[in-house]
Amino acid sequence: MILQHELISLRALEPEDLDLLYSIENNRNNWSVSSTTAPYSRYALKQHIAMQPQDIYQSGELRLVICSTEEKAVGLIDLFNFDPYNMRAEIGIALLEEARGHGYAQAALQTIEAYARHVLHIRLLYAHVSRDNNPDSKHLFAKQGYEEIAVLPQWHLFRNKFEDISVFCKFLIK
């Protein structure tokens, strides 16, 4: 499955994405948003790629690689906590640091929203974003029409301090 946009394409994880996954999952700056507490080995990530479920209805999650128009892998976008009965899913996005500021995240978000709406019939996407420590994500979701609907006080431990989490949501189907 490949999903297209003029700036990016989204595709399933492949074995050659090991370096991308290793870079993103082992970047300590990303740990605060993923609740990761220790680095992953290449072996564990290789196993993760091999066992990556292709059916969101079975696993409740879908992880896609964001590729530039040159077909270079620049990040990941995830749908998880998928609830087909209530037609909602949580969304997460991570880009390599050198890929930020090129519009890839916005294009990937637009592309996955269209797929979620038209193929998966998801009516609501939501994201948990650090209120103080992730201004880029807050700006991205707000710019894409997500509304900050709640704040979870002292929800997440980040660098020995509890931080508030903003909950952003967007109705794809009203």
N, C-alpha and C positions, 0 to 999 in steps of 0.2 A: 504494500500500500504506500503510495506516494501522494502527498497533498501539496498542491502548488500555490504559490503566490509570486508576484513579480520579483520580490527581493529574496525569497527563501523557498525551500521545499521542506516538508516534514516526511520522515520515513522511519521505518522500524529499525531497532538496534541491530547492528551486524557485528561479527567478530572483529572486524577492523576498527571498530569504535572503542576498543579497549583503552587506548591512550586518552581519548576524550573523556571517557568515564572516569579513568584514573585521575586525570587533572581536576575534574569538577568535584568528584566525591572526596578527594584528599586535600582540597583547598580549604584550609582552616577558616577562611572568611565565610565559606558557605555552611559551615557546621552549625552556626547559630540558627539558620532557617530550616535545616534538615534534621535537627536533633541528633546529629552524629557526634560521637564522643571519642572515636578512635579511627585511625586510618584503615583503609581497606587494602588488602593485598591484591596483586594482579591476579592471582589464582582465584580469589573469591569473586572478583569482578568478572573474570572470564566465565566462571560458573553462573553468575547472575545473568550475563548475556545469553548463555546457552539455555538457561531455564526461563528466559523472558516469555511470559505468557502473551499470546497474540489476541486472546479473546477477553475484552474488558468485562463481558458478562460473567465469565468464570472467575477471573482474578480480582475484579473490582478496580483495576488500574490499567493505564496505558501510558507507556513511555515512548516518546518519539524523539528522533535526532533532528535538530534544526541545521539545515545545510544552506550555505550561501549559494548564489547563482553559479559560482565556480565549483559547486558540489563539495565544498570544504565544510566539514562538520564544525559548527561554531557553538553549539549548546544543546540543551535538552528541554523538552516541555512535557509535563506529566499531567494526566488526569488520574485522580485517585479518590479513594473513599466514594467510589461510584455507587449510587443508589438508584437503580433503574425504576423501582417502584415509585419513589418520590421525584424521579427525573432530575437528579442533581449530582454534581461532582465537584470536588476540590481541584484547583489548578495550581501548578507550580512551574516555575521557569528558571533556568540557570544558563548563563552564557559564560564562555571563556572571557577573561578580562579584556583581551585584545579585540574581542568582537563587540564590545559594548559601544554604544553611541552611533551605530550604523543603521538603526531602525529594524534590526533583526527581531528583537523581542516583540515589538509592536506588530510586525508582520506575522510572526508565529502565533501570537495571541489571536489576531484576526482569523487566521487560517484554522486554528483549532476550534475557535468559536463556531465557524461555519460548519465544520465537521460534526461538532457536538450537537448543533441545532438540527441539521438536515439528515444526518446518518444515525446518530445515537438518540435523537429526540430528547436531549437534555434541555430542561427549561431554565435551570439556574446553575450558574458557575459561581464559586466563591473561593476566596484566597485569604490566608492568614498572613499578615505582613507586620513586621516589627514597626511599632509606632515611631520610634526614635532612631533606629539603627539601619533602616533600609529605605532611604528617601527615593532612590531610583525606582524601586518596585511600587511604592505608594504613588509616585507620579505616573508610572506606566498604567496601572490599573485605573486611576482617576481619569487619565486622558482617554482611555478606551471605554469610558462610560460606566465603570464599576462605581458603586456607591458605598461609602464607608457606613455600615449599618450598626456597628457595635464596636466597643473596645473591651477586650478581656484584660482586666487589671492584673498586673504582676503575674502574667500567664506563663512566661518563659524565662528560664534562667540563662543569662548571657553575660559572660565574663564576671561571674560571681555577683551579679545583680539581677533582680527580677525586672523584666521589662513588660510593658503593656503591648498587646497585640491588637492591631486593627483588623476587623473582618470586613472585607470588601465583597460585594456580590453584584451580579448582573443577571437580569432575566433575559434569556435568549428567546423564550416563547412566553407570551403573556396570556 
